[in-house]
Amino acid sequence: MFAAPFEYHAPKTVQEAVKLLTRFRDKGKVIAGGMSLIPLMKFRLAQPKQVVDLRNLKQLQGIKEARGKLVIGARTTHAELESSKVLMAKCPLIAQTAAHVGDQQVRNRGTIGGSLVHADPGADLPAAMIALDAEMTLHGKTTRTVKAKDFFVDALQSAAKPNEILVSVRVPATSAKTAYVKLAQQASGFALVGAAVALEMKGATCSAARVGITGVCSKAFRASAVEAALAGKTLDKQTIQAAADAVMKDIRHPLEDPLNGSGEYRSAAARTIVARAIEQASAR
């Protein structure tokens, strides 16, 4: 199927892109890698009259260190995240999570910004953003920063306004004890359950934990009950499973999709996936 007719624009600066989006209002859509928008347009689930392509905005691509944190340009591809030596050394959770996105072709074209703004309930990267307390920088008429916990509003709805562009993502450096594990829908690769875990350890004792969950509910969320069950504990098999079981306290209104996984199934599977993610993170 072909997309409905639209006008194409390829601005050369962020300011030019914002001006176009402000003029188009709700009739315009941003395209970064195109892995989310193009399929929607082909099925005519999205029919924008104007498409603003960010391909010329090279300043939105790349990974750098600034003020003790890592700043990732919104046009950085999943493949670049997966292979980044800086991320693998200083914030491995993002590289680990990016490796689970789609297939190689999707990772070569898809971008971190496009994925986060699209806010698909089964996307992988939102779980890592939640676990890392990431900060999203949006540029519109003004520049503002939104915390990950506030960025994902609902299914396919982020905090980005129609005339705003996500320009970068800021994350902290972490220890190597991180992991992302998911139960994937086999045809699409999207997460029915995905768990991103970052641990801080003192010997065999977990001093702090951060856990982000995707796929289970309409948006990614922080598993605070799991984190509380891990803090101050020696991470043996029994402690890990007890903490993973606590995810049931964090799940609110799980997605109901009997074709791909009912709410009851996703909730039950979350206990196993969270336990595996904690085990992998603690073993690194």
BELUR-V395315 format. One record per residue. RES is the residue in one letter. D_FIRST is the distance of its C-alpha to the first C-alpha in Angstrom with 1 decimal. Layout:
BEGIN
RES&D_FIRST ; RES&D_FIRST
END
This chain:
BEGIN
M&0.0 ; F&3.8 ; A&6.8 ; A&9.5 ; P&12.4 ; F&14.9 ; E&18.2 ; Y&18.8 ; H&22.2 ; A&24.0 ; P&27.4 ; K&30.2 ; T&32.1 ; V&31.6 ; Q&33.5 ; E&31.3 ; A&28.2 ; V&30.0 ; K&31.1 ; L&27.5 ; L&26.4 ; T&29.6 ; R&28.9 ; F&25.3 ; R&26.2 ; D&23.5 ; K&21.0 ; G&20.8 ; K&19.4 ; V&20.8 ; I&18.9 ; A&21.1 ; G&19.6 ; G&16.1 ; M&15.9 ; S&15.6 ; L&14.0 ; I&11.1 ; P&9.5 ; L&10.5 ; M&9.1 ; K&5.5 ; F&6.3 ; R&8.4 ; L&11.4 ; A&12.8 ; Q&12.9 ; P&15.8 ; K&17.3 ; Q&18.9 ; V&18.1 ; V&21.3 ; D&21.1 ; L&24.2 ; R&24.2 ; N&27.4 ; L&29.3 ; K&31.1 ; Q&33.7 ; L&31.4 ; Q&31.3 ; G&34.1 ; I&36.6 ; K&40.1 ; E&43.2 ; A&44.6 ; R&47.5 ; G&47.3 ; K&43.6 ; L&40.5 ; V&38.1 ; I&34.5 ; G&32.4 ; A&29.1 ; R&27.1 ; T&28.8 ; T&26.4 ; H&26.7 ; A&28.0 ; E&30.7 ; L&31.7 ; E&32.0 ; S&34.2 ; S&36.2 ; K&39.9 ; V&40.8 ; L&38.7 ; M&39.9 ; A&43.4 ; K&43.4 ; C&40.4 ; P&39.1 ; L&37.1 ; I&34.3 ; A&34.2 ; Q&34.4 ; T&31.6 ; A&29.2 ; A&29.7 ; H&28.0 ; V&24.7 ; G&21.7 ; D&22.2 ; Q&23.7 ; Q&20.6 ; V&19.7 ; R&23.4 ; N&23.6 ; R&20.9 ; G&21.1 ; T&24.1 ; I&26.6 ; G&26.2 ; G&22.5 ; S&23.0 ; L&26.0 ; V&24.7 ; H&21.5 ; A&24.1 ; D&22.1 ; P&24.8 ; G&24.2 ; A&24.3 ; D&27.3 ; L&28.8 ; P&29.7 ; A&32.3 ; A&33.9 ; M&34.0 ; I&35.7 ; A&38.2 ; L&39.1 ; D&39.5 ; A&37.2 ; E&37.3 ; M&34.3 ; T&35.1 ; L&33.1 ; H&33.6 ; G&33.3 ; K&36.2 ; T&38.3 ; T&37.9 ; R&38.1 ; T&38.0 ; V&36.6 ; K&37.6 ; A&35.1 ; K&36.5 ; D&35.6 ; F&32.3 ; F&30.2 ; V&30.3 ; D&28.0 ; A&24.7 ; L&22.2 ; Q&25.1 ; S&27.4 ; A&30.4 ; A&28.8 ; K&28.9 ; P&26.3 ; N&28.6 ; E&29.5 ; I&28.4 ; L&29.4 ; V&31.6 ; S&33.3 ; V&34.2 ; R&37.9 ; V&39.1 ; P&42.7 ; A&44.1 ; T&44.7 ; S&46.5 ; A&45.0 ; K&45.0 ; T&41.3 ; A&38.5 ; Y&35.0 ; V&34.2 ; K&31.2 ; L&30.1 ; A&26.4 ; Q&23.7 ; Q&23.3 ; A&19.6 ; S&18.7 ; G&22.1 ; F&22.5 ; A&26.0 ; L&27.2 ; V&30.5 ; G&31.3 ; A&34.8 ; A&36.0 ; V&39.7 ; A&42.2 ; L&45.9 ; E&49.1 ; M&51.9 ; K&55.7 ; G&56.6 ; A&55.3 ; T&55.0 ; C&51.9 ; S&52.9 ; A&49.5 ; A&46.0 ; R&42.6 ; V&39.8 ; G&36.2 ; I&33.9 ; T&30.2 ; G&27.9 ; V&30.5 ; C&30.2 ; S&27.9 ; K&29.1 ; A&31.1 ; F&34.9 ; R&38.3 ; A&40.2 ; S&43.6 ; A&45.3 ; V&44.5 ; E&45.7 ; A&49.0 ; A&49.5 ; L&49.4 ; A&51.5 ; G&55.0 ; K&54.5 ; T&55.1 ; L&51.8 ; D&52.7 ; K&50.5 ; Q&51.8 ; T&51.3 ; I&47.8 ; Q&46.8 ; A&48.6 ; A&46.8 ; A&43.4 ; D&44.3 ; A&44.9 ; V&41.1 ; M&41.2 ; K&43.2 ; D&40.4 ; I&37.5 ; R&36.8 ; H&34.2 ; P&32.2 ; L&28.6 ; E&28.3 ; D&25.4 ; P&26.9 ; L&23.8 ; N&24.1 ; G&27.6 ; S&29.8 ; G&31.9 ; E&34.9 ; Y&33.4 ; R&32.2 ; S&35.6 ; A&37.5 ; A&35.5 ; A&36.1 ; R&39.8 ; T&39.2 ; I&36.7 ; V&39.0 ; A&42.0 ; R&40.4 ; A&39.4 ; I&43.0 ; E&44.4 ; Q&42.4 ; A&43.2 ; S&46.9 ; A&47.2 ; R&46.2
END
